[in-house]
Amino acid sequence: MEFLEIPLEGNEEALLQLYRDVYADTPDRIPSLEELRWRFGGRLHPVRLWIAREAGNIVGLRPVVVHSIYIGRSVYSALRLLDAMVHPAYQGRGVFRSLMRLAWEKHGEEGVLAFTYPNEKSIKAYRQWKEWVRLVELPLYVRVVPPYGAVFARVLRINKPEANGMTVQRVDVFDGGIEALWQNNKHYYDLIIPRERVYLMWRYVERPDVRYLIYKAVTQGKTVGFLVARTRMMFGLHLGLIVDFFVENSERAVLAALIEKASADLTGQGVHAIGLQFIGPESLKRSLWDTGFIAVPKILLPREFSLYVRLGLNAVDNSCHTDCRSMFFTWGDNDAV
């Protein structure tokens, strides 16, 4: 077996075949050719594709993306690890561990830290590796669609703040107002993936296989928040997902207004429930209560949703990555959603 870095061009079909072999039971996780090129083409961030190959077939994959991350009011390069997989016939033979070791040897100096959201197959390895730390476990919040969800939402809405003078509208692109929103509010967080317009366009508009619903909140001509949603079959249910959001000054009323509009549209598309994941300020968590969301008890979760990090070989002297109070991460920071 050989381990090597390959370019995307000329290897697309072999990579797609690995996806088919690994996710034969969950075909919605198999990307189209266009989706594969969007994900690994490197238009926005450099992508390194490390593979294990035997008898001419790709049997293991470890992509590494050199991403931007906002730490302590400065932007640094970080390593984002995604879509690791090993062919079922080769699992348990050290392929994943070898790919991880090689990728770190080659690229560990390219970022101040590495981060990843392990899936249900790889998380056991991360739990065992001492150099990797579970930074935070993202809770799963769920809102049941009407009639029961509406009743629960009304009960929780007793002290809900009013969004006076605000309008929420559906949009097709991220405009200059959303860019200004990010630039004016990024300093509230010490650890966050930058939500600049060019990134948001690539992430939520240019993605070929998924059609996202994009909303923005406006007050007196000023953009004060945005939200991204989608539908997806998960766990045998037709679900609505609140994928990403960002609001001015962590305003509770702004997020609540965005969620209400998106939830109405998702309900109109026939979803059974609406899910949301994030870690961030308490004021935004109260917005979830305002709109009828409840946190799913850990014992009932279908699997663990955790963010793991490892300090890079080019690490900065900054401890903010351990302070969850200043972090902001959403479901959308996981590229698979």
C-alpha positions in Angstrom: 0.0 0.0 0.0 1.3 3.5 -0.8 0.4 6.8 0.7 0.7 10.0 -1.4 -0.7 13.4 -2.2 -2.7 13.6 -5.4 -4.3 16.4 -7.4 -8.1 16.5 -7.8 -7.9 16.7 -11.6 -7.7 13.3 -13.2 -8.7 11.5 -10.0 -12.3 12.5 -9.6 -13.9 9.2 -10.6 -11.6 7.2 -8.3 -12.5 9.5 -5.4 -16.2 9.2 -6.2 -15.9 5.4 -6.2 -14.4 5.5 -2.7 -17.4 7.6 -1.6 -19.8 5.0 -3.2 -18.0 2.2 -1.4 -18.0 3.9 2.0 -21.5 5.4 1.9 -23.3 2.7 0.1 -26.0 2.7 2.8 -26.4 6.5 2.9 -26.3 7.6 -0.7 -27.2 11.2 0.1 -23.6 11.6 1.4 -22.2 10.7 -2.0 -21.4 13.9 -3.9 -21.9 14.6 -7.6 -18.9 15.3 -9.7 -19.7 19.1 -9.5 -20.0 18.9 -5.7 -16.6 17.1 -5.5 -15.0 19.8 -7.6 -16.6 22.5 -5.4 -15.4 20.9 -2.2 -11.9 20.0 -3.2 -11.2 22.3 -6.2 -9.4 24.9 -4.0 -11.1 28.0 -5.5 -11.2 29.7 -2.1 -8.8 27.7 0.1 -5.9 25.5 -0.8 -6.8 21.8 -0.5 -4.4 18.9 0.0 -5.6 15.4 -0.9 -3.7 12.6 0.8 -4.8 9.0 -0.1 -3.9 5.4 0.5 -3.8 3.4 -2.7 -3.5 -0.3 -3.3 -3.7 -2.2 -6.6 -4.5 1.0 -8.4 -7.5 1.8 -6.2 -8.0 4.6 -3.7 -8.8 2.9 -0.4 -8.3 5.8 2.0 -8.7 9.6 1.9 -7.5 12.4 4.2 -8.3 15.9 2.8 -6.7 18.9 4.5 -7.9 22.4 3.8 -5.8 25.5 4.6 -8.6 27.6 6.0 -8.8 31.0 7.7 -9.8 31.4 11.3 -10.3 34.4 13.5 -8.5 34.1 16.8 -8.1 37.0 19.3 -9.0 39.7 16.7 -6.5 38.5 14.2 -6.9 36.2 11.2 -4.6 33.1 11.0 -4.3 30.1 8.8 -5.7 26.9 10.2 -6.0 23.3 9.0 -9.5 22.1 8.5 -9.8 18.3 8.3 -12.8 17.0 6.5 -14.3 13.9 4.7 -11.8 11.3 6.0 -12.8 7.9 4.9 -11.4 4.3 4.5 -12.8 1.6 2.3 -14.8 -0.9 4.4 -12.4 -3.7 3.4 -9.4 -1.8 4.7 -10.9 -0.5 8.0 -9.1 -1.6 11.2 -5.7 -1.9 9.4 -4.2 1.4 10.4 -5.0 3.3 7.2 -6.7 6.2 8.8 -3.9 6.6 11.4 -1.2 6.5 8.7 -3.0 9.1 6.7 -3.4 11.4 9.7 0.3 11.1 10.7 1.5 11.8 7.1 -0.8 14.8 6.7 0.4 16.3 10.0 4.0 15.8 9.1 3.6 17.5 5.8 1.2 20.3 6.8 1.3 20.8 10.6 3.4 24.0 10.2 0.8 25.6 7.8 -1.7 26.5 10.6 -1.9 27.7 14.1 -4.3 24.9 14.8 -6.2 22.1 13.2 -9.9 21.5 13.7 -12.4 18.9 12.6 -15.9 17.6 13.3 -15.4 13.8 13.4 -18.2 11.6 12.0 -19.5 8.5 13.7 -16.8 6.3 12.2 -13.7 8.4 13.0 -14.6 9.9 16.4 -13.3 6.8 18.3 -9.8 7.5 17.0 -9.9 11.2 18.1 -10.9 10.2 21.6 -7.8 8.1 21.8 -5.2 10.6 20.4 -3.9 12.7 23.3 -2.8 15.5 21.0 -6.4 16.1 19.9 -8.7 17.8 22.4 -12.5 17.9 22.3 -12.9 21.6 22.4 -16.7 21.6 22.7 -19.7 19.4 22.1 -22.3 21.1 20.1 -25.8 20.7 21.5 -28.7 19.8 19.2 -31.8 22.0 19.4 -35.0 20.9 17.9 -38.4 22.5 17.2 -41.3 20.3 16.4 -43.5 21.7 13.7 -47.1 22.8 14.4 -49.4 22.1 16.0 -47.3 21.0 19.0 -44.3 23.1 18.2 -46.5 26.2 17.9 -48.1 25.6 21.3 -44.7 25.1 23.0 -43.4 28.3 21.3 -46.3 30.4 22.6 -45.6 29.2 26.2 -41.9 30.2 25.9 -42.7 33.6 24.2 -44.0 35.3 27.4 -40.9 37.4 27.8 -39.8 37.5 24.1 -38.4 40.9 23.1 -40.0 42.6 20.2 -38.2 43.3 16.9 -39.7 46.7 16.3 -39.1 48.2 12.9 -37.3 45.2 11.6 -38.0 43.4 8.3 -36.8 39.9 7.4 -36.5 39.1 3.7 -35.5 36.1 1.6 -32.4 36.9 -0.6 -30.4 35.1 -3.3 -26.9 36.4 -2.5 -24.8 37.9 0.3 -24.5 41.6 -0.4 -22.3 44.4 1.0 -24.7 44.9 3.9 -23.9 41.4 5.2 -20.1 42.0 4.6 -20.5 45.2 6.8 -22.3 43.2 9.4 -19.4 40.8 9.7 -16.8 43.5 9.8 -18.6 45.5 12.4 -19.3 42.6 14.8 -16.4 40.1 14.4 -14.6 41.6 17.4 -17.2 40.1 19.7 -15.6 36.7 19.3 -12.2 35.3 20.0 -12.6 32.1 18.0 -14.8 32.0 14.8 -14.5 31.1 11.1 -14.6 34.4 9.2 -18.0 35.1 7.6 -16.8 37.4 4.9 -19.0 37.8 1.8 -16.7 35.9 -0.6 -16.7 32.9 1.8 -20.5 33.0 2.3 -21.1 33.1 -1.4 -18.8 30.1 -2.0 -20.3 28.1 0.9 -24.0 28.7 0.4 -24.6 30.0 -3.1 -22.0 28.2 -5.3 -22.5 24.8 -3.7 -24.0 22.6 -6.5 -25.8 19.9 -4.7 -27.7 21.9 -2.1 -30.2 24.7 -2.4 -30.0 26.9 0.7 -32.6 29.4 1.9 -30.9 32.7 2.7 -32.5 35.5 4.9 -31.4 38.8 6.1 -32.8 41.1 8.7 -32.9 44.9 8.0 -33.6 47.8 10.4 -33.8 51.3 8.9 -31.8 50.3 5.8 -29.1 48.6 7.8 -28.5 44.8 7.7 -28.5 43.5 11.3 -28.5 39.7 10.7 -28.5 36.8 8.3 -29.6 33.2 8.5 -29.1 30.2 6.2 -31.5 27.2 6.2 -32.1 24.0 4.2 -34.0 20.7 4.2 -32.5 17.3 4.4 -33.4 13.7 5.1 -31.6 12.7 8.3 -32.3 9.8 10.7 -35.2 8.8 8.6 -37.0 12.1 8.9 -37.6 15.1 6.6 -35.9 17.8 8.6 -35.4 21.5 8.3 -32.0 22.7 9.3 -30.9 26.1 10.5 -27.4 25.9 9.1 -25.8 29.2 9.9 -26.6 32.7 11.2 -24.9 35.9 12.4 -26.5 38.9 14.0 -25.5 42.3 15.2 -24.3 42.5 18.8 -25.8 39.0 19.5 -29.2 40.6 19.5 -31.8 38.1 20.7 -34.7 39.7 18.9 -32.9 39.7 15.6 -32.2 36.0 15.6 -35.7 35.2 16.8 -37.2 37.1 13.9 -34.9 35.4 11.4 -35.7 31.9 12.8 -39.5 32.6 12.7 -39.3 33.5 9.0 -37.2 30.5 8.1 -39.2 28.1 10.2 -42.4 29.2 8.4 -40.9 28.5 5.0 -39.4 25.2 6.2 -42.8 24.1 7.6 -44.4 25.0 4.3 -42.0 22.5 2.7 -43.4 19.7 4.8 -40.6 19.1 7.3 -41.3 17.0 10.4 -39.0 19.1 12.7 -36.4 21.8 12.6 -32.9 21.3 14.0 -30.2 23.8 14.9 -26.7 23.5 16.3 -24.4 26.2 17.6 -22.1 27.3 20.4 -22.2 31.0 21.3 -23.6 33.7 23.5 -26.4 33.1 26.1 -28.5 35.8 24.5 -28.7 33.8 21.3 -29.6 30.6 23.2 -32.5 32.6 24.6 -33.6 33.2 21.0 -34.1 29.5 20.6 -36.4 29.3 23.6 -38.3 32.3 22.2 -38.9 30.4 19.0 -39.9 27.0 20.5 -36.6 25.1 20.3 -35.5 22.8 23.1 -32.1 21.1 23.6 -32.2 17.3 23.0 -30.9 15.4 26.0 -27.5 13.9 25.3 -28.8 10.4 26.0 -31.3 10.8 23.1 -28.8 12.1 20.5 -28.2 9.8 17.5 -24.5 10.4 17.8 -22.0 12.8 19.3 -21.5 16.2 17.6 -18.1 17.5 18.7 -15.4 19.9 17.6 -11.9 18.6 18.1 -8.8 20.8 17.8 -5.0 20.3 17.8 -2.5 23.0 18.2 -0.5 23.5 15.0 3.3 23.4 14.8 3.0 27.1 14.1 0.8 27.8 17.1 0.3 31.3 18.5 0.7 32.0 22.2 -3.0 32.5 22.8 -5.3 30.5 25.2 -8.7 31.8 23.8 -9.3 28.5 22.0 -10.1 27.0 25.5 -12.7 29.7 26.4 -16.1 28.6 25.1 -17.7 31.9 26.1 -16.0 33.8 23.3 -16.5 31.1 20.6 -19.1 31.0 17.8 -19.6 27.9 15.7 -22.7 26.7 13.8 -23.8 23.6 11.9 -22.6 25.4 8.7 -19.0 25.3 9.9 -19.2 21.6 9.2 -19.0 21.4 5.4 -21.2 18.3 5.1 -24.3 20.2 6.3 
